[in-house]
Amino acid sequence: MSYFEECLQLGEWLSDSDRRALYKYLLESNSEAYRVNSSFLLDNSQLTKTIANGEIFYLLNNRRVSYMAREIGSVELTSEMRNLKLTGIRFLDIKRLKKFFAQSEVDVIQNFPLPGSNSQTQAGFGIDAYPYYTLAYYANGKNYFVGLIKKIKTNDKELLTKLRTF
């Protein structure tokens, strides 16, 4: 079993550094699919995707994209989890949507993993307060200059290599 497949089963047991590396891996490996999905969402105002044991429903309304999720087979959707304000400039919006898609997939993997040996203890839908694509994540919502320094110093090479290995 690859480390990526293991991550799909770990869910809430993934460490923060594992989730951050998973985000970077998804962004890198699904770049073209995210570009196609971004165009589809911009043209049709809604998109549905599945990952691990979850479904993601993206909605575009008044240049604001949001997502809701649910476990596959469930009828109950989460409330709107994250949203992203678009600029109206298509190539910039596609670039930003790619990051939004990767972040939402990590959120869903964390909450709705594939069945495995680790049981989930969480009853609700938990997400990181700040998405990985913002400096607020690295600054913990405080000084963005310090966040920029932390982002530059962050090294996920070992985990990314592990994710890329089949």
Secondary structure, DSSP 8 states (H G I E B T S, - for coil): --HHHHHHHHGGGS-HHHHHHHHHHHHHHTHHHHHHHHHHHHHHSEEEEEETTEEEEEEEETTEEEEEEEETT--------EEEE--S-HHHHHHHHHHHHHHHHHHHHHHS--S-SS-----S----SS-TTSHHHHHTTS-HHHHHHHHHH---HHHHHHHH--
